[in-house]
Structure formats: structure tokens, C-alpha cells
Amino acid sequence: MVTEQEVEAIGRTLVDTRQPLQARFRALFTLRGLGGPGAIAWISRAFGDDSALLKHELAYCLGQMQDSRAIPVLVDVLRDARQEPMVRHEAGEALGAIGNPEVLDVLKQYCTDPVIEVAETCQLAVRRLEWLQEHSREPAVAAGPYLSVDPAPPAEEQDVGRLREVLLDEARPLFDRYRAMFALRDAGGEEAALALAEGEWGSGSRSVRLAQAPGRTRKWRNRVTRERASCPGARTPPRAFPEAGRHTCPHFPWGGRGQKGGESCLSRQRLAATELGSGPWECGSMT
């Protein structure tokens, strides 16, 4: 049994800006594992920090703890326009993860927030809470392989091809696309990872691109990245060299939007330079 004094010692490490960020992160995730009002109080104190990354993880951990006593501080963070978008976004997601329907009205207020990441996340959180209410009398969904509380339950569909179609269909509700995304994550394997990578690089939704697909799929996504970097048709981003022309890239067989697989196409400056990454080599087959 951990004493209050031990929780305090861990909490002081979390809020001590003189400590290395690595040590503060270890303290944070230790508090998440311990749970309880003391842990929530110390995590809440750290939202005044200068590190947006740390504050993002503070909100994430409070959501994963699924303790309604964290709701007030998360609502305050969501409402605080001075907080970075990634922090407010994660606060909204955490409110949905806790699963308490009392926050529905607050979340609905921010479904039209001018910050698109915040708005889309609150829309997802509202839909998750509604889904939980709709399925409250059904058996609980079996825990996935990653033991995380996700923004949407994985879809029942198991066919990777159909899940890919849902993920990439921007006409579908974002909640359905998230369900497909987490089903692909749980499925694992090369085909699922390639579908996730395609969604990350080609999705028009910032929330879809923000979502992570950890674990078994990561090695396949890294392999795709390495192949893209070594593509003989790769070139520097058009932001630096706007005169760059067309080429064909075999590593993107699905082609770009409106393109058949393997066709060459002209990269758009915004997509290549902003969405596909900041490295020196980018593939121009995605438009």
C-alpha cells in the first residue's frame, strides 16, 4: 500500500520543472497507475507547466484513469483558450474516456470550437458517450490487446479491406472511421498497418492523423516510411523547390486522391511539405 507521503514525493517530482522531462513523465505514469484523489490532485497541478507535450500526457492519463473526480480540471483545461490546441484536444478526449454522461452538455458546446482539433475531438467524445448509453445493457466490449481506453470502440468488422474503405471514406462519420482505425490497430499485420499509414498520410481529418496506432503495426509503418525515403522518384518538398515536377512512386500503389495506382501526379505544396512530414525527401505521388 502506497502512503500519502510517497504519493506526495512522486507528485513533487512531476511538478518540479528542474527535473528532466523523462523523470517527470515517469512520475506522471506512476501516479496514473496508483490512482486516487491524491494522484489526480498532483496531476492537475501540473497543467500550469510550459511543456505542451507534458500537459497533453497529463490529460491523457486523467482520461485513462476513468475517475470522475478528474472531470472539473479537464473541463477547465478544455475551456481555457490559452492552452495549446493539442492540450485542449486531449482534455476533450479524456472527458469522453472517463465515460460519465454528465459532461455531454459541456462537450457539445465545443463541438463547433474554432480550433478544428478540439471540435472534432469533442464530437468524437460526444458520440462515444452516446454509444456507451445506447449499449449500456449489452455485455462489455472485451479489452483489446493494448489495454487502453480509446476514443471509439473497435468496429465489429474484421475484414481489413472493408475496414480500410471505411477509414479512408471522408464522407462517413468520424466516429465510424475511428472505429475502423482501432479495429485495424487491433488486427495488426502488414495489410492493416499499410491501411493505417494510408489513412495517416491521406486523411483530410486532423483528428484521424492525430490518433496513434501503437504496438504491432508500428514496425510496418516504419518500413513504409523507409521505403518512401529511398524511393527513386522521391524529391525535396515543393515548398523549397516549387519547380519540381511529376514522378511515379511504386511505394504508393493506391496513388493519390483521384489517381489510379502507380500514376504520376503533381504534389501539392501543403500536403507534401506540411502533412507528409518535414524530412528532406517526400514522395510526390500523394495529392
C-alpha positions in Angstrom: 0.0 0.0 0.0 1.4 3.3 -1.1 1.3 6.0 1.6 0.2 9.6 1.1 3.8 10.7 1.7 5.0 8.5 -1.1 2.3 9.9 -3.5 3.4 13.4 -2.5 7.1 12.6 -3.3 6.1 11.3 -6.7 3.9 14.3 -7.3 6.6 16.8 -6.3 8.8 15.2 -9.0 6.1 15.7 -11.6 5.7 19.4 -10.9 9.4 20.1 -10.4 10.5 22.0 -13.6 14.1 21.4 -12.6 13.7 17.7 -13.1 14.4 16.1 -16.5 11.3 15.6 -18.6 11.9 11.9 -18.6 11.8 11.7 -14.8 8.6 13.8 -14.7 7.0 11.5 -17.2 7.8 8.5 -15.1 6.3 10.2 -12.1 3.1 11.0 -14.2 2.6 7.4 -15.3 3.3 6.2 -11.8 0.6 8.4 -10.5 -1.7 7.2 -13.2 -1.1 3.6 -12.1 -1.7 4.5 -8.4 -4.9 6.4 -9.0 -7.0 8.0 -6.3 -7.7 11.6 -5.3 -4.1 12.4 -4.3 -2.7 11.3 -7.7 -5.4 13.3 -9.5 -4.6 16.4 -7.4 -0.9 16.3 -8.3 -1.5 15.6 -12.0 -3.9 18.6 -12.0 -1.3 20.9 -10.5 1.0 20.4 -13.5 -1.3 22.0 -16.1 0.4 25.3 -15.4 3.6 23.9 -17.0 5.2 25.3 -20.1 5.5 21.9 -21.8 2.6 21.3 -24.1 3.7 17.7 -24.5 3.7 17.1 -20.8 0.2 18.7 -20.4 -1.1 16.6 -23.3 0.0 13.5 -21.4 -1.5 14.8 -18.1 -4.9 15.0 -19.8 -4.4 11.6 -21.4 -3.5 10.0 -18.0 -6.5 11.5 -16.3 -8.8 10.1 -19.0 -7.2 6.6 -18.8 -7.8 6.6 -15.0 -11.5 6.9 -15.7 -12.1 8.7 -12.4 -14.9 11.2 -12.4 -13.1 13.3 -9.8 -10.8 14.4 -12.7 -13.8 15.9 -14.6 -13.6 19.5 -13.2 -9.9 20.1 -14.1 -10.4 18.6 -17.5 -13.3 20.8 -18.2 -11.2 23.8 -17.1 -8.4 22.8 -19.5 -10.9 22.3 -22.4 -12.4 25.8 -21.8 -9.0 27.5 -21.4 -8.2 29.0 -24.9 -4.7 29.9 -23.6 -3.9 26.2 -23.6 -2.3 24.7 -26.7 -4.7 23.0 -29.1 -3.1 19.6 -28.5 -3.7 20.0 -24.8 -7.4 21.1 -25.2 -7.9 18.3 -27.7 -6.6 15.7 -25.2 -8.8 17.1 -22.4 -11.8 16.7 -24.6 -10.8 13.1 -25.4 -10.1 12.4 -21.7 -13.6 13.6 -20.8 -15.0 11.1 -23.3 -12.7 8.3 -22.0 -14.0 8.8 -18.4 -17.4 7.8 -19.7 -19.6 9.9 -17.4 -22.5 11.3 -19.4 -22.7 14.4 -17.1 -20.1 16.1 -19.4 -22.2 15.7 -22.6 -23.5 19.3 -22.4 -20.0 20.7 -22.0 -18.6 18.7 -24.8 -21.4 19.7 -27.1 -20.6 23.3 -26.5 -17.1 22.7 -28.0 -18.2 20.6 -31.0 -18.0 23.8 -33.0 -14.9 25.2 -31.5 -12.8 27.3 -34.0 -9.9 25.0 -33.3 -10.7 22.0 -35.6 -8.7 19.5 -33.5 -10.8 20.5 -30.4 -14.1 20.5 -32.3 -13.6 17.1 -33.9 -12.3 15.5 -30.6 -15.4 16.8 -28.8 -17.6 15.4 -31.5 -16.0 12.1 -31.0 -16.3 12.2 -27.3 -20.0 13.0 -27.5 -20.5 10.1 -29.9 -18.6 7.8 -27.6 -20.7 8.7 -24.6 -23.9 8.3 -26.6 -22.6 4.9 -27.9 -22.0 3.8 -24.3 -25.5 4.8 -23.3 -27.0 3.0 -26.4 -25.1 -0.2 -25.5 -25.4 0.0 -21.7 -27.4 -3.2 -21.4 -25.1 -5.2 -23.6 -22.1 -7.2 -22.4 -19.0 -5.0 -22.0 -16.7 -4.9 -25.0 -13.7 -7.3 -24.5 -10.5 -5.5 -23.7 -8.2 -5.1 -26.7 -4.6 -6.1 -26.8 -3.4 -2.6 -25.7 -5.4 -2.2 -22.5 -6.2 1.4 -23.4 -9.4 3.4 -23.2 -9.9 4.5 -26.8 -11.9 7.4 -28.3 -14.1 4.9 -30.1 -14.7 1.1 -29.7 -13.2 -1.0 -32.4 -15.6 -1.9 -35.2 -17.0 -5.5 -35.3 -16.0 -5.8 -38.9 -12.8 -8.0 -39.2 -12.1 -7.8 -43.0 -9.1 -5.5 -43.4 -10.1 -4.4 -46.8 -13.6 -3.2 -45.7 -12.1 -1.5 -42.6 -9.6 0.3 -44.9 -12.5 1.6 -47.1 -14.3 2.9 -44.0 -11.2 4.6 -42.7 -10.5 6.4 -45.9 -14.1 7.4 -46.7 -14.2 11.1 -45.7 -18.0 11.1 -46.3 -18.5 8.8 -43.3 -19.0 10.0 -39.8 -15.7 10.5 -38.0 -16.8 8.1 -35.2 -17.2 5.3 -37.8 -13.8 6.0 -39.2 -12.2 5.9 -35.8 -13.9 2.5 -35.1 -12.4 1.2 -38.3 -9.0 2.6 -37.3 -8.9 0.9 -33.9 -10.1 -2.4 -35.4 -7.2 -2.2 -37.8 -4.8 -1.4 -35.0 -6.1 -4.5 -33.0 -5.9 -6.7 -36.1 -2.2 -5.9 -36.7 -0.1 -7.2 -39.5 1.2 -5.7 -42.7 -2.1 -5.1 -44.5 -3.7 -3.4 -41.5 -0.6 -1.2 -41.0 -0.4 -0.1 -44.6 -4.1 0.9 -44.4 -3.4 2.9 -41.2 -0.4 4.6 -42.9 -2.6 5.4 -45.9 -5.1 7.0 -43.6 -2.5 9.0 -41.8 -1.0 10.4 -44.9 -4.1 10.9 -46.9 -6.9 11.8 -44.4 -8.4 15.2 -44.5 -9.3 15.0 -40.8 -6.7 16.3 -38.5 -8.1 14.1 -35.7 -7.6 11.0 -37.7 -4.0 12.0 -38.3 -3.5 12.8 -34.6 -4.6 9.4 -33.5 -1.9 6.9 -32.8 -1.7 3.2 -33.8 0.9 1.7 -31.5 2.2 -1.8 -31.0 2.5 -4.4 -33.7 1.6 -2.0 -36.5 4.4 0.4 -35.9 7.2 -1.7 -37.4 5.2 -1.9 -40.7 4.6 1.8 -40.8 8.3 2.4 -40.2 9.1 0.1 -43.1 6.8 2.1 -45.4 8.5 5.3 -44.3 11.9 3.8 -45.1 10.7 2.7 -48.5 9.3 6.1 -49.2 12.6 7.8 -48.2 14.5 5.5 -50.6 12.1 5.9 -53.5 14.0 6.7 -56.7 11.3 9.2 -57.6 11.5 11.0 -54.2 12.3 14.7 -54.2 12.6 17.6 -51.9 9.4 19.3 -50.8 7.9 21.8 -53.3 8.0 24.5 -50.6 11.7 24.6 -51.2 11.7 23.7 -54.9 8.4 24.8 -56.4 9.6 23.9 -59.9 9.7 20.2 -59.1 7.7 18.1 -61.5 5.9 14.8 -61.7 7.1 11.3 -61.0 5.8 7.8 -60.3 6.3 6.2 -56.9 5.8 2.4 -56.6 5.6 2.6 -52.9 2.1 4.2 -53.0 0.2 1.7 -55.2 -3.1 3.4 -54.3 -2.0 6.6 -55.9 -3.2 10.0 -54.7 -6.7 11.4 -54.4 -8.4 10.8 -57.8 -5.3 8.9 -59.1 -5.1 5.3 -60.2 -2.4 3.2 -58.6 1.0 3.9 -59.9 0.1 7.0 -61.9 2.4 10.0 -61.6 0.8 13.2 -60.2 1.8 16.7 -59.1 2.4 17.0 -55.4 0.6 19.8 -53.6 2.8 22.1 -51.6 0.7 21.9 -48.5 0.4 18.1 -48.4 4.0 17.3 -49.2 5.6 20.0 -47.0 3.2 20.0 -44.1 1.2 16.8 -43.8 3.7 14.2 -45.1 6.5 15.4 -42.8 9.4 17.6 -42.6 12.2 15.3 -43.8 14.4 16.1 -46.8 12.7 13.5 -49.0 9.0 13.4 -49.9 7.0 11.4 -52.3 5.1 13.3 -54.9 2.6 10.5 -55.7 0.2 11.7 -52.9 -2.0 14.6 -53.9 
